[in-house]
Amino acid sequence: MLLFDSENDDFKEFLKKRRLGQFDFSDKIQQELKIIRSDIIYKGDKALSAYTKKFDKIKLKPEDFLIKEKEKVKSVNSLTKNERKSIENTIGRVYDYHLRQKIQTWLSNDNDGLITGQLVAPLQRVGIYVPGGKASYPSSVIMNAVPASAAGVKDIIMVTPPGGKLSDYVIAAAVLCGIEKIFKIGGSQAIFALAYGTETIPRVDKIAGPGNIYVATAKKMVYGDVGIDMIAGPSEIAIVCDESADPELVAIDMISQAEHDEMAISTVISDSRKLIEKIRLILPELIRKEKRKDIIEKSVNSNASLVSTGSINESITIVNELAPEHLELYIKDPFEKLFLIKNAGAVFLGGNTPEALGDYVAGPSHVLPTGGTARFFSPLDTLSFLKRTSVISAGPDFLLKSASDVKFFSDIEGLNAHGESVSFRVKKVKK
């Protein structure tokens, strides 16, 4: 774990390195994936079967890709009453939040004979990637699928790796989210199948969902042929706290972030040196009691930082430089400082609002920009699944009024036919 004073040169160097970003895509991986992409495009389901056998060690025929109805029913029925209630409560809360974000089609008449507006429509088909392996992430299903549903997307399909026993919780969450098609395909080959389509898996308009470096690289490669949510790097949290904060609660929030994986980043920024020292002493004691202590220790030792500043405002200035995925404002009056925050994926206000609430139940999607990209990216939300189309309709009055302006631009840009497309009409209008 690193200890910094914000005034020292070593901290300024630390900030400089953090600004370099998170993405270093291996040329070797990209070359490997180019072959897989080509095979999926030209060989379709046959290539999907071959790569599933190669990477997942599982033989699947194309007719076995799609999870059958009886398996979906079995997964939902395996839930206890309380488990189903927890999933449905969260789906409802996430849906209500994202429904408020929905924007409408509008038209405006400026009384000069010009009508402008915006046509708003949901994407037609969206693909959700849900990681497999040892972990089970039903929350990932909800946080990716429900914003799309709130936007009005009718066709949401899901892909997830077939390795081992598929999680009943993941399948049940998908069913309760209204996802009808769930395919047992994972890895980069699943991303390419969603992007280009195969005989069995339909081509989608946008792909959302996290994955390993191969999945992230594949998403980068297909961007432009299909939309993507974002390319996610290691998960991260920044906690701004003052002397009013409980050091034990700050430490456990660092640990909850660190348990994601060894690359997870936890940063505490405080104007209280006494608090920072207490946190430093408490952390090892708390880590020893955790089930994932080996992962947490590696994450904290490699990527955790405690930063001492001269004031809360200076702490917030540093946060805006870091542009963290998650930001906790654990200070006396967090709402007073809220509007000083310019760059963060999600902000958690006060000591009773740990980041875990946002991960699971608060309402906003937990799919957030990482690695400083909150400077220019927003969270995954309803708008992520809506297209906006500009609408323009001109009457003769506006055509006459704007002709000279069009001629000005077309002349200086050397695009004479642009000007003529208006002047020809003006002559006909005058007649």
C-alpha positions as CSV (number, residue, x, y, z in Angstrom):
1,M,0.0,0.0,0.0
2,L,1.2,3.5,-0.9
3,L,1.2,6.5,1.4
4,F,1.3,9.9,-0.1
5,D,1.3,13.6,0.8
6,S,-0.4,15.5,-2.0
7,E,2.3,18.1,-2.0
8,N,5.2,15.7,-2.6
9,D,6.7,15.0,-6.0
10,D,6.1,11.2,-5.7
11,F,2.4,11.8,-5.5
12,K,2.5,14.0,-8.6
13,E,4.3,11.2,-10.4
14,F,1.6,8.8,-9.2
15,L,-1.1,11.0,-10.7
16,K,0.8,11.3,-13.9
17,K,0.9,7.5,-14.2
18,R,-2.8,7.1,-13.4
19,R,-3.5,9.6,-16.2
20,L,-1.9,7.3,-18.7
21,G,-5.1,5.2,-18.6
22,Q,-5.8,1.5,-18.2
23,F,-5.8,0.0,-21.6
24,D,-2.7,-1.7,-23.0
25,F,-4.1,-4.1,-25.6
26,S,-1.5,-6.8,-26.5
27,D,-0.6,-7.0,-30.2
28,K,-0.3,-10.8,-29.7
29,I,-3.8,-11.1,-28.4
30,Q,-5.2,-8.9,-31.2
31,Q,-3.5,-11.1,-33.8
32,E,-4.9,-14.2,-32.2
33,L,-8.4,-12.7,-32.2
34,K,-8.2,-11.6,-35.8
35,I,-8.1,-15.3,-36.8
36,I,-11.1,-16.1,-34.5
37,R,-13.1,-13.2,-35.8
38,S,-12.5,-14.2,-39.4
39,D,-13.5,-17.8,-38.6
40,I,-16.7,-16.7,-36.9
41,I,-17.6,-14.4,-39.8
42,Y,-17.0,-17.0,-42.6
43,K,-17.6,-20.3,-40.8
44,G,-20.4,-19.3,-38.3
45,D,-21.7,-22.0,-36.0
46,K,-19.1,-24.5,-37.1
47,A,-16.3,-22.2,-35.8
48,L,-18.3,-21.5,-32.6
49,S,-18.4,-25.2,-31.8
50,A,-14.7,-25.6,-32.6
51,Y,-13.6,-22.7,-30.3
52,T,-15.9,-23.9,-27.5
53,K,-14.3,-27.3,-27.7
54,K,-10.8,-25.7,-27.8
55,F,-11.2,-23.1,-25.0
56,D,-14.0,-24.5,-22.8
57,K,-13.2,-28.2,-23.3
58,I,-16.9,-28.8,-24.1
59,K,-18.5,-30.3,-27.1
60,L,-21.6,-28.3,-28.2
61,K,-23.5,-28.7,-31.4
62,P,-25.2,-25.6,-32.7
63,E,-28.6,-26.9,-31.7
64,D,-27.2,-27.1,-28.1
65,F,-26.1,-23.4,-27.9
66,L,-29.5,-22.1,-26.8
67,I,-30.6,-22.9,-23.3
68,K,-33.9,-24.8,-23.4
69,E,-37.1,-23.7,-21.8
70,K,-37.2,-26.5,-19.3
71,E,-33.7,-25.5,-18.0
72,K,-34.8,-21.9,-17.6
73,V,-37.9,-23.0,-15.7
74,K,-35.8,-25.2,-13.5
75,S,-33.5,-22.3,-12.7
76,V,-36.3,-20.0,-11.7
77,N,-38.0,-22.7,-9.6
78,S,-34.7,-23.4,-7.8
79,L,-34.9,-20.0,-6.1
80,T,-36.2,-19.8,-2.6
81,K,-39.1,-17.3,-2.1
82,N,-36.7,-14.8,-0.5
83,E,-34.1,-15.2,-3.3
84,R,-36.7,-14.5,-6.0
85,K,-38.0,-11.6,-4.0
86,S,-34.4,-10.1,-3.8
87,I,-33.9,-10.4,-7.5
88,E,-37.4,-9.0,-8.4
89,N,-37.0,-6.1,-6.0
90,T,-33.7,-5.1,-7.5
91,I,-35.1,-5.5,-11.1
92,G,-38.0,-3.2,-10.2
93,R,-35.8,-0.6,-8.5
94,V,-33.3,-0.6,-11.4
95,Y,-36.2,-0.4,-14.0
96,D,-37.9,2.5,-12.2
97,Y,-34.6,4.5,-12.0
98,H,-33.8,4.0,-15.7
99,L,-37.4,4.6,-16.9
100,R,-37.0,8.2,-15.5
101,Q,-34.1,8.8,-17.9
102,K,-36.1,8.0,-21.0
103,I,-36.4,10.9,-23.5
104,Q,-39.1,11.5,-26.0
105,T,-39.4,12.4,-29.7
106,W,-40.0,16.1,-30.2
107,L,-40.7,18.6,-33.0
108,S,-40.4,22.4,-32.9
109,N,-41.7,25.1,-35.3
110,D,-39.7,28.3,-35.2
111,N,-42.3,30.3,-37.2
112,D,-40.0,30.9,-40.1
113,G,-41.3,27.9,-42.0
114,L,-38.7,25.6,-40.5
115,I,-39.6,22.5,-38.4
116,T,-36.8,20.7,-36.5
117,G,-36.8,18.0,-34.1
118,Q,-35.5,14.7,-32.8
119,L,-36.8,11.2,-33.4
120,V,-36.1,8.9,-30.5
121,A,-36.2,5.1,-30.9
122,P,-34.7,2.2,-29.0
123,L,-32.2,-0.1,-30.6
124,Q,-33.7,-3.2,-32.2
125,R,-31.5,-5.9,-30.7
126,V,-29.0,-5.9,-27.9
127,G,-26.5,-8.5,-26.7
128,I,-25.5,-9.0,-23.1
129,Y,-22.3,-10.8,-22.2
130,V,-22.2,-12.3,-18.7
131,P,-18.9,-13.8,-17.4
132,G,-18.8,-17.4,-16.3
133,G,-16.1,-19.3,-14.5
134,K,-16.1,-19.9,-10.8
135,A,-18.1,-16.7,-10.0
136,S,-21.8,-16.1,-10.4
137,Y,-23.0,-12.6,-11.3
138,P,-26.8,-12.3,-11.5
139,S,-26.3,-8.6,-10.7
140,S,-24.4,-8.2,-13.9
141,V,-27.4,-9.5,-15.8
142,I,-29.7,-7.1,-14.2
143,M,-27.5,-4.0,-14.5
144,N,-26.9,-4.6,-18.2
145,A,-30.3,-5.8,-19.3
146,V,-32.8,-3.7,-17.4
147,P,-31.6,-0.3,-18.8
148,A,-32.1,-1.7,-22.3
149,S,-35.5,-2.9,-21.3
150,A,-36.4,0.5,-19.9
151,A,-35.3,2.1,-23.2
152,G,-37.8,-0.1,-25.0
153,V,-35.4,-2.7,-26.6
154,K,-37.6,-5.6,-27.5
155,D,-35.0,-8.2,-28.3
156,I,-32.3,-8.7,-25.6
157,I,-30.2,-11.8,-26.0
158,M,-27.6,-13.1,-23.6
159,V,-24.4,-15.1,-24.0
160,T,-22.4,-16.7,-21.2
161,P,-19.6,-19.3,-21.1
162,P,-20.7,-23.0,-20.9
163,G,-17.9,-24.1,-18.6
164,G,-18.9,-26.2,-15.6
165,K,-22.5,-25.9,-14.3
166,L,-24.2,-22.7,-15.4
167,S,-25.4,-20.7,-12.5
168,D,-29.1,-21.1,-11.7
169,Y,-29.0,-17.5,-10.3
170,V,-27.6,-16.1,-13.5
171,I,-30.2,-17.9,-15.7
172,A,-33.0,-17.1,-13.3
173,A,-32.0,-13.4,-13.3
174,A,-32.0,-13.4,-17.1
175,V,-35.5,-15.0,-17.2
176,L,-36.9,-12.6,-14.7
177,C,-35.4,-9.7,-16.7
178,G,-37.4,-10.9,-19.7
179,I,-34.5,-12.3,-21.7
180,E,-35.8,-15.0,-23.9
181,K,-32.7,-16.2,-25.7
182,I,-29.7,-17.3,-23.6
183,F,-26.8,-18.9,-25.4
184,K,-24.1,-21.1,-23.9
185,I,-21.2,-19.4,-25.7
186,G,-18.4,-17.3,-24.1
187,G,-15.1,-15.7,-24.7
188,S,-14.1,-13.6,-27.7
189,Q,-16.0,-15.9,-30.0
190,A,-19.2,-14.9,-28.4
191,I,-18.5,-11.2,-28.9
192,F,-17.7,-11.9,-32.6
193,A,-20.9,-14.0,-33.0
194,L,-23.0,-11.1,-31.5
195,A,-21.3,-8.5,-33.7
196,Y,-21.6,-10.4,-37.0
197,G,-24.2,-13.1,-36.5
198,T,-24.1,-16.8,-37.2
199,E,-26.7,-19.3,-38.3
200,T,-27.9,-19.6,-34.7
201,I,-26.9,-16.4,-33.0
202,P,-28.5,-13.2,-34.4
203,R,-26.5,-10.1,-35.1
204,V,-27.1,-7.3,-32.5
205,D,-26.9,-3.5,-32.7
206,K,-25.0,-3.1,-29.4
207,I,-23.0,-5.3,-27.0
208,A,-22.9,-4.7,-23.2
209,G,-21.3,-6.6,-20.4
210,P,-17.9,-7.2,-18.8
211,G,-15.3,-9.8,-19.5
212,N,-11.6,-10.8,-19.4
213,I,-8.9,-9.2,-21.5
214,Y,-9.9,-11.4,-24.5
215,V,-13.5,-10.2,-24.3
216,A,-12.4,-6.6,-23.8
217,T,-10.1,-6.8,-26.8
218,A,-12.8,-8.4,-28.9
219,K,-15.2,-5.6,-28.0
220,K,-12.6,-3.0,-29.0
221,M,-12.1,-4.8,-32.3
222,V,-15.8,-4.9,-33.3
223,Y,-16.6,-1.3,-32.2
224,G,-17.7,0.5,-35.4
225,D,-19.3,-2.6,-36.8
226,V,-21.5,-2.7,-33.7
227,G,-22.0,-0.5,-30.7
228,I,-20.5,-1.4,-27.4
229,D,-21.1,-0.1,-23.9
230,M,-17.5,0.7,-23.0
231,I,-14.2,-1.2,-22.4
232,A,-13.9,-1.9,-18.7
233,G,-10.6,-1.9,-16.9
234,P,-9.9,-2.9,-13.3
235,S,-12.6,-1.8,-10.8
236,E,-11.8,1.1,-8.6
237,I,-13.0,3.3,-5.8
238,A,-11.9,6.6,-4.4
239,I,-13.0,7.6,-0.9
240,V,-12.9,11.3,0.2
241,C,-13.2,11.5,4.0
242,D,-12.6,13.9,6.8
243,E,-12.2,13.5,10.6
244,S,-15.9,12.7,11.0
245,A,-15.4,9.4,9.1
246,D,-15.3,6.0,10.9
247,P,-11.9,4.5,10.0
248,E,-13.2,0.9,10.2
249,L,-16.0,1.7,7.7
250,V,-13.5,3.3,5.3
251,A,-11.2,0.3,5.6
252,I,-14.0,-2.2,4.9
253,D,-15.1,-0.2,1.8
254,M,-11.5,-0.4,0.5
255,I,-11.6,-4.2,1.2
256,S,-14.9,-4.6,-0.6
257,Q,-13.3,-3.1,-3.7
258,A,-10.1,-5.0,-3.4
259,E,-11.9,-8.4,-3.3
260,H,-12.9,-8.0,-6.9
261,D,-9.5,-9.1,-8.1
262,E,-5.8,-8.4,-7.7
263,M,-6.0,-5.4,-10.1
264,A,-8.7,-3.6,-8.2
265,I,-7.8,-0.1,-7.1
266,S,-8.7,1.6,-3.8
267,T,-7.7,5.2,-3.0
268,V,-8.5,7.1,0.2
269,I,-8.0,10.8,0.1
270,S,-8.3,12.8,3.4
271,D,-7.4,16.0,5.1
272,S,-7.1,14.2,8.4
273,R,-3.7,12.6,8.9
274,K,-4.9,11.0,12.1
275,L,-7.7,9.2,10.2
276,I,-5.3,8.0,7.5
277,E,-3.0,6.5,10.2
278,K,-6.0,4.7,11.9
279,I,-7.1,3.3,8.5
280,R,-3.5,2.1,7.8
281,L,-3.5,0.2,11.2
282,I,-7.0,-1.3,10.9
283,L,-6.7,-2.6,7.3
284,P,-4.4,-5.7,8.1
285,E,-6.7,-6.8,10.9
286,L,-9.8,-6.7,8.8
287,I,-8.2,-8.3,5.8
288,R,-7.2,-11.4,7.9
289,K,-10.8,-12.1,8.6
290,E,-11.9,-12.1,4.9
291,K,-12.7,-15.2,2.9
292,R,-10.9,-13.7,-0.2
293,K,-8.0,-12.4,1.9
294,D,-5.3,-13.6,-0.6
295,I,-6.8,-11.6,-3.4
296,I,-7.5,-8.6,-1.1
297,E,-3.9,-8.6,0.2
298,K,-2.4,-8.6,-3.3
299,S,-4.8,-5.9,-4.4
300,V,-4.1,-3.7,-1.4
301,N,-0.4,-4.2,-1.5
302,S,-0.2,-3.4,-5.2
303,N,-2.9,-0.9,-5.9
304,A,-4.2,0.8,-2.7
305,S,-3.2,4.3,-1.7
306,L,-3.7,6.6,1.3
307,V,-3.4,10.3,0.3
308,S,-3.1,13.1,2.8
309,T,-4.2,16.6,1.7
310,G,-4.5,20.0,3.1
311,S,-8.3,20.4,2.7
312,I,-11.5,18.7,1.5
313,N,-11.5,21.0,-1.6
314,E,-8.0,19.8,-2.4
315,S,-9.1,16.2,-2.0
316,I,-12.0,16.9,-4.5
317,T,-9.5,18.5,-7.0
318,I,-7.5,15.2,-6.9
319,V,-10.7,13.2,-7.4
320,N,-11.5,15.2,-10.5
321,E,-8.1,14.4,-11.8
322,L,-8.5,10.6,-11.1
323,A,-12.1,10.5,-12.5
324,P,-12.8,7.3,-10.5
325,E,-15.4,4.7,-11.3
326,H,-16.9,4.8,-7.8
327,L,-16.5,7.8,-5.5
328,E,-17.6,7.9,-1.8
329,L,-17.9,11.3,-0.2
330,Y,-17.7,10.3,3.5
331,I,-17.6,13.8,4.9
332,K,-19.7,15.9,7.3
333,D,-21.9,17.5,4.6
334,P,-21.5,15.6,1.4
335,F,-24.3,17.3,-0.5
336,E,-22.5,20.7,0.1
337,K,-19.6,19.4,-2.0
338,L,-21.5,17.2,-4.5
339,F,-21.6,19.8,-7.2
340,L,-17.8,20.3,-7.1
341,I,-17.5,16.8,-8.5
342,K,-16.9,16.9,-12.2
343,N,-15.5,13.5,-13.0
344,A,-16.8,10.2,-11.4
345,G,-18.9,7.3,-12.6
346,A,-21.1,7.2,-9.5
347,V,-21.1,9.2,-6.3
348,F,-22.1,7.7,-2.9
349,L,-22.9,10.3,-0.3
350,G,-22.5,9.9,3.4
351,G,-21.3,7.2,5.8
352,N,-24.4,5.0,5.3
353,T,-24.0,4.7,1.5
354,P,-21.3,2.1,0.8
355,E,-20.5,1.4,-2.8
356,A,-22.0,-2.1,-2.5
357,L,-25.5,-0.5,-2.5
358,G,-24.7,0.7,-6.0
359,D,-23.4,-2.6,-7.1
360,Y,-26.6,-4.4,-6.1
361,V,-29.7,-2.6,-5.2
362,A,-29.8,1.2,-5.3
363,G,-31.1,1.6,-8.8
364,P,-28.5,3.1,-11.2
365,S,-26.7,0.5,-13.3
366,H,-23.4,-0.5,-11.8
367,V,-21.8,-0.5,-15.3
368,L,-19.5,2.5,-14.9
369,P,-16.5,4.1,-16.7
370,T,-13.1,3.0,-15.3
371,G,-9.5,4.1,-15.6
372,G,-10.2,7.8,-15.7
373,T,-12.6,7.5,-18.6
374,A,-15.3,9.1,-16.4
375,R,-13.8,12.4,-17.8
376,F,-15.8,11.7,-21.0
377,F,-17.9,8.6,-20.5
378,S,-21.2,8.2,-18.7
379,P,-22.6,5.1,-16.9
380,L,-24.5,2.5,-18.9
381,D,-28.1,3.8,-18.8
382,T,-31.3,4.2,-20.8
383,L,-29.7,6.6,-23.2
384,S,-27.1,4.0,-24.0
385,F,-29.9,2.0,-25.8
386,L,-31.7,4.9,-27.5
387,K,-30.9,6.3,-31.0
388,R,-31.6,9.9,-31.8
389,T,-32.4,10.9,-35.4
390,S,-32.5,14.5,-36.4
391,V,-35.6,15.8,-38.2
392,I,-35.7,18.8,-40.5
393,S,-38.6,20.1,-42.7
394,A,-38.3,23.5,-44.5
395,G,-41.1,25.5,-46.0
396,P,-40.7,28.1,-48.8
397,D,-40.2,31.0,-46.4
398,F,-37.2,29.4,-44.7
399,L,-35.8,28.3,-48.1
400,L,-35.8,31.9,-49.3
401,K,-34.5,33.3,-46.1
402,S,-31.6,30.9,-45.8
403,A,-30.5,30.8,-49.4
404,S,-27.8,33.4,-49.1
405,D,-26.3,31.7,-46.0
406,V,-26.2,28.4,-47.8
407,K,-24.5,30.1,-50.8
408,F,-21.9,31.6,-48.5
409,F,-20.8,28.2,-47.0
410,S,-21.0,26.3,-50.3
411,D,-18.9,28.9,-52.1
412,I,-16.1,29.1,-49.5
413,E,-16.0,25.3,-49.2
414,G,-16.0,24.7,-53.0
415,L,-19.2,22.6,-53.0
416,N,-21.2,24.5,-55.6
417,A,-23.8,21.8,-56.1
418,H,-24.8,22.3,-52.4
419,G,-25.6,25.9,-53.1
420,E,-27.4,25.0,-56.4
421,S,-29.6,22.5,-54.6
422,V,-31.1,25.5,-52.8
423,S,-30.9,28.2,-55.5
424,F,-32.7,25.9,-58.0
425,R,-35.5,25.6,-55.5
426,V,-35.6,29.3,-54.8
427,K,-36.2,30.0,-58.5
428,K,-39.1,27.6,-58.6
429,V,-40.6,29.0,-55.4
430,K,-40.4,32.6,-56.8
431,K,-42.1,31.5,-60.0
